[in-house]
Amino acid sequence: MKIERELTAPELLRQHASHATLGGVWPSALEAGFPTAMAEAALAEISSWPGYAATPLVELDGLAAHLGVGSVIYKDEGPRFGLGSFKALGGAYAVMLLARKWLVEQGHGDAALADIRSGKYAGALTDLTVTCATDGNHGRSVSWGAQMAGCRCVIFIHAEVSEGRKAAMEGFGAEVRRIAGDYDESLKHCEREAKANGWFVVSDASYPGYMDIPRDVMAGYTVIASEVLAQTDAAPTHMFVQAGVGGFAAAMVARFWQRLGAAAPRTVIVEPDLAACAIESARQDKPAIVPIHEETLMAGLSCGEMSLVAWPILSGGCSDYVTVGEEGVGPAMRLLASGEAGAKVTAGESGVAGLLGLMAVAAHPELKERIGLGPESRVLLIGSEGATDPEIYKSIVGDLAA
């Protein structure tokens, strides 16, 4: 099997940190903050949306053989609701829940989510404005959710967000405003504008006084783990999952832990070395903030502040944290596009982070052994996005683009 040099170079792994986990059954303290019922409600609602289908779970048997592990399975979120990424599950779901709560507060009663989607309350909901800051995928989901609910949507993007991703959000009827600075600056700008205008922020990042909506976003993400468990005969033993603010990773960890208890997969958090708030949180044993000095190619992971909702789950359930360099992104995308890993997969820049983490660990035999990767391992990767910007995707994978 041909593997590009960048994917086997030991230098791909930049940092590693270990963190003690709680183990055992899903703790009652975490259940109080992120109840199992939230995940079950999200699955029931989202699976009823028009166009719903479980996304593919792809066997990368060639990669597994190359790495000397039992199996590598790749959850391909590219087809999710036609939005191109896992984010379709979180932001849109949180908008729907917010719309229902807002209708109650405005005296319209406790509306069924199906009635909101049908347009029954469209006249009233034109007075509701939702907003967020985004690198692209989350904003696309919030825009779509606002379109489903019939409310207004204003999205803030930073200087590095591509025109293609901006246009995709505008296609769902959102007003998109670009600001100077990075993602964290766009988030602060969004918060100021929301406060000044009476808008509602729908963010996957949480902070003091803002916890409920990010928790709803995370509940939407748990649908992925629920699907994986329904699609496999044997649950994964390991999961390499990417982290930005941490909400997605925490949702995956929580759902597997809720369902599998002590048999939940050993989780390795992967993030860009240029935006490493998760590994810094592990080192400090508390939610950390790191400065973003340079934007990572993995744009959806360019986040410098750990989510307060996510951290208790990650802290209790994740044993290892790694950061990877930028040079592996293109080779990983091309490896999946070529089919040499065992199947042809269209994966965007942030979608290959888990694969990069797995390859980086495999290039260090001692770390590979410490994490317990071997012939009996069943490794889960989450391909969190497809070609969300087709022009960028083609520029990276070239003639391999489908």
N, C-alpha and C positions, 0 to 999 in steps of 0.2 A: 504493500500500500504506500503510495506516495504522499508524504506529509511535507508541507513547506517548512523550511528550516526555522522560520520564526516561531512555529508552534512547538518545536522541540527544544528550543534554546533555553537553558536554565535561567537566563536573564529575564525571561518573560514574567517570572514571579518576582515581584518587587518587595512585598512585605508579607509576613505571616504572623498571626497572633492566635493564641489559644485562650479560651474562656471556659471556666467551669460551668456545667449545666445542671439543672435540677433533676432531670431524668424522671422516670416513673410515670404515673398517670398525669393527665392534664390537671394542673394545680387549681384548687378552688379560688385562690387569689386572682389568677389569670382569667378564670371563668367569670368572675365578678366583673372584670373590666372588658372582656370580649366573649360574651356568652355563646355557647354552641348554637343556641336558637337563632342567633343573628346569621350564622353561616347557612343554616337550614332554610331560613326565610329568604335569603338571597338566592339560593339555588331554586326554590320554588317559584319565585317571581321571575328571575331572569330566564329560566328555562321555558317560561310561557310567552316570552317576547317573540314577535314575528321574526323569522329568519334564524332563530336559535338552532344551533347544532354543536355538539361537543367537538372541539378542535382535535386534529389528528395527533395520535401518539405514535411516533415513528421510531423504528428500531435502527440504531446505528451499529450494526453488527461488525462492519469492517473496522470502525473505530474501537469497539470493545476488544476485538481480537488484537489490534495493534497495541492497546494499553494493557492487555493482560487482565481484564476484568470480565465478569460474567456477562453483563449486558449494559448497554447505554441506551436509554430511551429519551426521546426528545419531544417535548410537548410543543407543537407548532401553533403559536397564537396568531400567526399571520392572517388566517382566514376569519378571525373573530368578527362576526357581524359586518363584514366588509370594511371595517375601520382599520384593519392592519395590525392591531396589537391587543394585548391583554387589557390595556387601559379602558377598552370599550366596556368592560364589566364594572369598573369602579365608579368613575365620574358620573356616568349616565344613571347608574342605580342611586347614587347619592342625590342627584338632582330630583329624581322621582320621589324619594323619601322627603326631601326638603319641600317639594311642591305640595305633598299631602299635609305636612305639618303647617305650612303657610296657609293653606286653605282652611284648616281648623282654626287657626288664629284669626283669620278674616271672617269667621262666622259661617263658613260654607259646610261645616260638618266634616266627619271623618270619611273622606273620599276613598274609594277603592282605587288602587293603582291602575287597574285595567280601565276604569272610567276616565282617569286622567289621560292615559295613553290614547283613548278613543276620541279625545277632544271635547268631552262633555264639559270640562271646566276651562276651556281655552279662553273664553271671554274674560274671566276673572284673572287668569294667570298672566295676562299681558301686563299686569301691574307688578309682577315679580321679575327682578333682574338677578341673574346669577353671574358670577365672575370667577376667574382664576388666573394664575400665572402658569406658564407651561413651556416646555421644550418642544411641544408638538402633540404628543400622543394623548396626554391627559386632557388638554384643551379640546382635542377632537372629540373625546368622549363626552365632556361637559357640553360642548356645542350640540352634539347629537341628542343628549338627554334633554337639553333645553328645547330643541326642536320637537321631540316627542311630547314634552309637557305643554308646549305652547307658550313658554316664557321667553323673556329677553335674555341675551347672553353677550357679555363683554369679556374678551380674552386679552391678556397682556403677555407679550413675548419679548425676549431679550434680543440683543444685537446679532447673536449667532444663529438664531432659528431660521431655517431655510425658507425661501419664498414658497416652495412647494408645500411645506407643512402649513404655512400661513393660509395659502389658498384652500387647503383641505378644510380648515376650520370655517372659513368664510362660506364654503359650499354648504355648510349646515346652518347658515343664517347668522353666524356670530359676527359681531363687530370686533375686529382684531387691531390692537394698538401695540406698536413696537416701541420699546424704550432702550436707552443706552444701558450698558452694564450686563451683568451675568444673571443667571436664574434667580439667585437669592435677592438681587436688586429688583428684579421684576416682581417677585413675591411681595416685597415691602411696598412697592408702588401700588400693586393691586390692593393691598390691605388699606392703604391710605385713601384710595379712590372709593373703595367700598364703604368705608366709614363716612366719608363726606357725602355720598349719594344714597345711602340706605340700601346698598346692594348686599347680596349674600355670597360670601366666598365659599367656593366648593374646591377644597384643596386636599391632597393626600398627605400634606405635611401638617403636623400638629404642634401646638405650642401652648403655653399657659392660657387658659380661658377659651381655647379652641380645640376641642377634643372629639365632639360628637360626630361631626361630618367626616373627618378623616377615618373614624371608626366605621362609618357606613361605607366609605370607599373601600376599606379593607375587607369588609364583609362581601362586597361584590367580587373581589379578587379570589376569595376562597372557593368560588365555583371551579376554578382550575384544579385545585387539589381534589375536590369531590369527584370531578370527572376522571382524573387519573386513577383513583381508587376503583371506579366503576369499569375502567378500561383494562386493568391489569389483573392477572391471576395471583401474582405475588407482588406485594408492596415493595417499593424501592428501599434499599438499605442505606443509600446515600443520596443526598441532593446538593447540587451546586447551583446556587441561586443568586442572582444579581441584586444589588441594593443601591438605591439612590438615597431617598430619605428613610427607607427601611420598611415602608408600609406593605409593599408587595411581598417582600421576603417574610415579614412577620405574619402576613395572612396565610402564606403557604405553610410555615412552621406551625402555626396555631391549628390549622385544619387537620394536618396529619397527626398532630399530637392529640387533638380531640378524638379522632377516630381510632388511632392505633396505640395510644398510651405509650408504654415503655418501648414498643416496637417501632416507634416513629423513626424515620430515616435520620442518620447523622447528617447534619446540615453544615455546609461550608458556604459562608457568605463571600461573594466576589464583587469587587468594585474597582473602578479605575484608580490608579495611583494618583491621578490628578484631582480626585474628588473622594477622599478616603475618610468620610465621617464615621462609617461603621467600625472600621478597625480601630480608630481613635477612641470611639465609645467603649469598645472592648477593653482597651488598655486602661482607660480611666474608670471603667465600671460605672459609667453614667453617660447620658446623652451628650455628645460632644459636637462642637462646631469647629470646622476647619476652613481656612480661606481658600478660595478658588483663584489661583494665580493664572491659570491657563485652561481654556475649555478643552474637554476631552472629546474625541471623536464619538465616543459612546454618549451622545447628547442627552439621552433620557436618564443617564446616571450622573449628570453633572450637578450634584447637590452637596452642599457643604454642611448641612444641619440635620442631625438625626431626629426623627419623629418621636415625640414623647409617648404617643400611643404605641408605637412599634417597639420601643426599646425594652420594656419589661418582658415581652415575648421573646425577642431575640436574645436578651440576656439569659433568660432561663432555658432556652431551647437550642442555642447554636454553640457548637464547640470550637469552630475554627473560622478565621477570617483571613482572606488573602486579597492582595491588590495585584493588578496586572498592568503591563505597559501597553502603550498605544499600538506598537508595531505588530501585535498579533491580530488586530481587528480585521484587516483586509485578508490575510491568509485564512483566518477562520471562516469568514464569509465565503471565500472561494472554495474552501474545502467542502462546505455544505452544498454550495451550488453545483459543484462538480459531480456529486454523488459518490465520491470515493469513500466517504465515511460509512456508506451503506444505504443511503437514500438521498435523492436530490431534494434539497430544502432551500427555500428563499428566506434568508435571515438578514435582518437589518443590523446596524452597528451595535445597538444595545442588546439585541437578541442573542449575540454570540458570547456575552460575558461569562455565562456559566461554563460554556465549552472552553473558553480561554482559561478559566480557573482550573478546570479538570486537567487540561493539557499541561498547565504550569506545575501543578502538584505532581503529575506523573513524571515530569522531568527531574524530580528530586526524589530518588528512591527512598531515602530515610523518611521524608515527610509522607510520601505515599503509603509507606508501611505504618506510620504512626496514625494516619487517618483511617487505616484499615481497608484500603483498596486492594482487592485481590480477585482470584478466580470465582469467588462466590458472591462478589458484589454486584448489586443491581443499581446502577447510577441513573438518577433522573436529572435531566437538564430542562430548563424552561426557555424555549425560544420566544422571548417576550414580544418580539415584533418581527414583521416581515419587511417588505420594501416600502416603508411608510413615505419615503421620498424616492420615487423611481429613478430620478436623475442621479442622485447621490449613489444609490445602489448600483446602477450601471457603471458609474465612474469608478467604482471599487472593484466590481467583479468582472467587468469587461464583457467579453463574448460569452461568458458563462451565464449571463442574465437570461432568464427564460423569455 
